[in-house]
Amino acid sequence: MDTPRQQIPDSTQVGNSQPPEPVTLAQAFRYWLKLGFISFGGSAGQIAIMHQDLVEKKRWISERRFLHALNYCMVLPGPEAHQLAVYIGWLMHKTRGGIIAGVLFVLPSLFILIFLSWVYLAYGNVPAVAGVLYGIKPAVTAIVLFAAYRIGSRSLNNGMLRALAAAAFLAIFAFNLPFPAIVLAAGLTGYIGGRVAPEKFAIGGGHGKAKDVYGAALIADDTPTPEHARFTWPRMLRVTFTGVAIWATAMLMLVGKFGWQGMYTQMGWFFTKAALLTFGGAYAVLPYVYQGAVDHYHWLTPLQMMDGLALGETTPGPLIIVVAFVGFVGGWGQALFGPDELFLAAAGAAAVVTFFTFLPSFIFIFLGGPLVERTHGDLNFTAPLTGITAAVVGVILNLAVFFAWHVLWPQGWVGRFEWFSALLGVAALIALLRFRVGIIPVIAGCGGIGLIYRLVA
């Protein structure tokens, strides 16, 4: 029989019986801007950062509400970490809060990737940049493992959920099943389990509330849904019309300026379709992007696509931001504004691609958020999402294995084993788990060590 696991709160969390002071929009702005610069590690790492900051330290939102929002984002097409930021920003400060959170989550990574793409195309291989990236990659692997541990230790509170996580890992690792199928199966398992054994699929595993560990939250388990987050049909129709109108206006502007066959227009149309197919995160849509951008449109070469993925993995922001690299290289190669304006054409293409890739995420959150808020106490809805959370832990663990394989054997199993990367990754994981070093110091330290190693080796 499963027994509750004893949770040992940090010393800073003991005695937090009162929720923090209300958060102003300016304070939220500063946090989302900071997050945009520090959100390394892909969706798993970004979710870990937000959990650590917003649930454990700042206590802006309780773990139950955090996981409930995360579960909804997991079943949407698009980058779930970005959508989670939009959701929390919207819940706290209405539509403008969601827009601020979502834009600042992406904007720094877009600017950084534009700069790195320009360096990549204009100057080729830069030893200093290569050294920093060499050190960051094992740190990213450690962060993903850390995310699996943190989320798993809080959500897998009984044998049923742990078995579901293990099954999800095997399904994607050993049998290469598509992520949407895993999500569907986990949700169905949770739905059935919620009726057969409801105590196993209650959020938190039926072992008490998260606020008992981290302290009272500003948006707690029992905090009433704010007025702006309540479902009404007029609001739903208004959001739908506004979202479609923004997309259509942008597309019509591109068609009017460049024609339907123009590069910018085709990028907007192609990446709109890609955004609606990204079930399962960036890795699920990359084959589609590769096929279209490389094989069909010839915006970049296969080697450039792989280099772009490497840059995307080690750039803050969602991994799908790699599409900005695709746009930049495509715009640079097409020289749309002439040979003297390569950067302008490339940066414009990166901006177009990013806009059409992330616009649907805002629409999904503003449209579905009120429906989700109606259900955070309904086991019929939360049990399937609890099952999905368990499956996601297994999928995150698979992602960590994927990263570790490419970091430790960059040339495949027959190639040389990167022992230094292995040591650096283990050290990063120990720093995160044992000494509770922040994610950003770990990334910065590993990047600096990687630079020194590559320069002296």
N, C-alpha and C positions, 0 to 999 in steps of 0.2 A: 504494500500500500504506500502511495506517495505521501511524503510528509513535507510540510512547508519548509522552504529553505530560509534560514535566518538571514535577514538583511542587516548589514552593519552600516549605518549611515556615516558619512564623513563628519568630522568634528564640526565643520562649518555648517552642517545641516541640522545639528541637534538643537532642539528648542525653537525651531522656526514654526511656531504655532500660529503666527499672524502672517497673512499674505503680504507681499511687498506693496509699496506704494504704486498707484496707477502709473502706467508708462505713457509718457507724452509722445507725440508723433516725432518730435525732434530726437528723442532718445532712441526710438525705434529706427529712425533714419540712420543714425550713427551706427547702430548695431548691424543693420542690413548691409550698409556700405562696408563695414569691417568684414562681415561674412563673405562678401563678394571677393575680397582679396585673400581670404584664408581658407576657402572651401576646397581644399585639395582632397584627393582620394576618391573621386567619382561619387555617385549617389550614396554608396555605403558610408564613405568617409564624411560626406556632408551631413547625412542624417545623424551620424555619431556626434559631429560638432554641434549641431542644433540641439540634440538631446542633452548633451553635457551643459550647454549654455542656457537653454531656455527652460529645461525641466529641472536640472540638478542645481545649477548655480543661481540663475536669475529668478527661477520659479515664476515665469510669466504664464506657464500653462502646465497643468497636471499631466502625469504620464498617461493616464487613461485617455484624456482628450487628445494628447499628442499622438498616441498610437491609433486612435480612432480616425484622425485626419490622415495619418500615414497610410492606413489600410485602404482608405478611399483612393488616395493618390496612386497606390500600387496597382489598382485595377484600371487606371486611365492610360491611354496612350500618351507618351511624352515623358520627360524627365521628372521622376517622382520627387526628388529632393527639391527641385525648383518649385514644383507645384505645392509641396508642403510649406515652403517659405511663403508663397503667395497666400495659401490658406490661413496660416497663422497671422500674417500681416493683415489680411482681410477681416479675420475674426476680431482682431484687436482694434483696428482703426478704419473699418469700412473699406470701400472700394479703393480709395486713395492709398490706404495702408497696404493693400494687396498689390497694387501697381508699384508702389515704392519698393516693397520687398522683392517682387519678381524682377523688376528692372535692375536694381542694384545687385541682385544675385548673379546676373548675367553680364552686366556692362563692364566691370573690371576685367573679366576673363576675355571678353571680346576685344578690348583695347590691347591687353597683353598678347593675345594670340595674333592680332593684326601686326603688332610690333615684331613678334617672333617669326611670323610668316615673311615679313619684309626682310628681316635679317637672313632667313633661310634662302630666299630667292636672290637677294642682292649680293650676299657675301659668302654663301655656301656654308660649309662646316666651320663652326667657331669652337675652338677647343674649350674655352671657358664655359660656354653654354652646354656643350656636351658633357663636361665634367659635373656640372651642377645637376643636370638631368640624370646622370649615372648614379649620383648619390640619392636623389629624390625617389627613384623607382622602388628600391627596397623599402623606403619609408612608407610609400603609398601602399605597398603590400601589407606592411605591419598595421597600418591604419584600417585597412579593410578587415583584417583579422580581429582587430580591436573592436570594430563596429559589430562584427558577428558575435563576439563575446558579450559586449555590453547589452545589445538588444536581446540576445538569446538568454542571458542570465536573468533578465527581468521578465521575459515573456514566456519562456519554456519552463513553466512551473510544475509540470506533471509529465508522466511518462507518455501520455497520449500525444501531447504537443511535441515532445522531443522525438518521438517516433515519426511524426509528420514532417519535422524538419529533416530528419535523416532520409526519409523517403524522397523528399524534394531534392536533396543533394544528389542522391543516386540517380534520380530521374533525369536531371540535367547533365550530371557528370558522366555517368556510365551509358545512358541511353540517348542522350542529346535530344530529349523531348523539348518542344517549344515552351517558352515561358508562359504564354497564355493558357496552354493546356494544363500546366502545373497549377497556375492560379485558379483555374476553373475547378480542377479536382480538389484543391485545398479548400476552396470556398464551399463546395458541395459537401466535403467531409465535415467541415465546421457546422454547416446547416443541419446535417443529420446528427452530428455529435451534440449540438446544442439542444436537440430534442431528446436524445437517448441519455446523454450524460451531461446535463447543463453545467454542472460544477466544474467540469474539465475545460469548458470553452468560454467561461466567463473571463473577461479581460483581467489579467493578473492571476489567472489560474485559480481564482476563488480564495486566494490567500491574503486578502486585505487590499487596501487602497495604496496607490503609489505615494500619496501625500504623507502617509505614515513614515516613509523613508526620507523624502526630500523636504518635507515641510509643506505648509499651506501654500497653494499656488494662487496667482492672481485670477486665472481662469481655472477654477477647480472642477472636480468631478460633478459637483452639484450646483455650479454657477449657472443661473438661467441663461438661455440663449439670448444674446442682445437683439434688439429690434431689427437692426439691419440684416441680421443673419436668419431671420424667420422666413419661412417659405410662403410666398403668395404668387398666384398665377400672373398678375400684372407685372411683378418684378421679374419673373422668369421670362415672360415674353419680351420685356424691355431689354434684358441682358442678351437674349438671343438675337434680337434685331440689331442691337448696337454692335455686337461682335461680328455678325455677318456683314454689316455695313462697313466697318473698319477694314475688314479683309477685302471686300469688293472694291472699295474706294482705292486702296493701295494697288490692287491688280489693274484697275482701269487706268490709273495714273501711269503705270509701267507700260501698258498696252498703247496708251496715247503717245507716250514719249518714244518708245523703242519698237512698237509693233508686237504682235503676238509671238513671232519667231525671234524677237530680240533676246539676247542672253539674259538680261535681268528678268524679263518676263518669264522665260522658261525656268530660271532658277526659282522664282517665286512660286510658280505652279508645281514644280517638281518637289520642292521642300515643304509645300503645304501637304502634298500627298504623303511625304515621308513622315511628317509630324503626326499624321493620323494613323500611321502604321507602326509606331514605336512602342507597341506593347512589349514589355519585358526589358525596357531600358535601351541604352545606346547600342549595346552589342547585338541586340535583336534587329536593329534597323541598319546597322553598318553594311551588311551584305547588299541590301537594297540600294543604299547610297553608292556603294562601290559599283554596282552594276550600272546604275544610271550615270553617275558622274564620270566614271572611267570608260566603261564599254560603250555606252550610248552617246553621251554628249562629248566625250573626250576633253573634259575640262582639265584633267590632270592625269598623270601616269600612275600605274600601280605602285611604283616605288614612292612617288610623292604621296600617295594615299597612306602608305604605311608610315612614312615620316610624319604625316599630319596626325595620325593616330597617336604616335609617340608624344608629340607636342601636346595633344589634347589630354592625354593621361596625366601629364605633369603640369598642367595649367589649372589654376583655380577655376571653379565653376563646374557645371555639369559636363560630363564627357561628351555629350552630343554637340557641345560647342565646337567639336572638330569640324562640323559643317561650315563654320566660318573660315577655316583653313581651306576647305574645298572651294568656297566662293572666292576667297582671295587669290588662290592660285589660278582659278578659272578666269577671273577678271584680269589678272596680270597677263596671262597668256593670250587672251583675246584682244588686248590693247584697245578697248572700246573707244577711248577718248584720244587715241593716237599714241605714238611711241614716247612722247614727252610727258604723258600723264598716266604712267603705268600704276603708280601708287594710288592715285585717285580712283581709277577704274577698279582696282583690286579691293580697296577699302569699301567702295560703294557696293560691290558685289557681296562682300562679307556682311555688310549691314543688312542688305536685302535678304540674304539667306537666313540670318539670325532672326530678323523680324518675323518672317513667315514660319520659321520653325517653332518659335516660342509663343506666338499669338494664340494658338489653340489652347495652350495650357491655362492662360488667364481666363478664357471663355469657359473651359470645363470647371474651373474652381468657382467662379462667380455664379455659374449656372447650377452646379450640383451641390455647392457648399450648404445652402439652406436645407436641402433634403437630407444631407448627412447630419446636420445639427439636430434634426428632429429625431434621430435614431440613436444617439449616443448612450441611451439607457435601455434600449430595446434589444434583448438577447437574440431575438429572431434575426436582427440585422448584425449585431456585434459578433455572434458566434461564427458566422462565415468569415468575417474579417479577422477574428482571432486565428482561425485556421490558416488564413492567408499570411498573417504575420509569422506563424511558425514555419511555413514553407519558404518565406522570404529569407529567414535566417539560413536555411540550407542553401538557397541560391547565392546569398552573400558569401558564404563559405566557399562555394564553387568559384566565385569570382576571385577570391583570395588565392585559390589554387591556380587559377588561370594566370593571374599576375605573377605568382611565384615561379611558375614554369617558364614564362617569358623572361623574367628577370635573371633566374639562375641558369637557364639554358637558352640564351638568346639565339643560338644557332641550331636548336633542336637537341634531342637526347644524345645524338652522336657528337655534338659539339662540346666545347670546353665548359666545365662547371665554374660559375663565377663565385668562388669561395669568399671573396671580399664582400660581394653583395649579400651573400648569405649571412656573414657575420654582422654586417651593418643592419640587415633586416631584423635579426635576433636582438641586437642591441636596442633598436627602435621599439620593438615589441615589449622588451623588459622595461624600458623607460616609460612606456604608456601604462602597462599593467602594474608593475611593481612600485615605481616611483611617482606615478601619476603626473608625469611631465606633460605639459600642454602639447597639443598637436602641432601648433605652429613652431615652437622651439625644436620639436623633433624634426620637422621638415627642414627648417633652416639649418640645424646642426648636420643632418645627413647630407644636405646639399653642399655645405662647406667642406665636409670630409670627402665627399665624392670629387669635388673640384681639386682639392689638394692631392688626392690619390692619383687622379688622372694626369695631373701635371708632373708629378714626380715619378710615376710608375714607368 
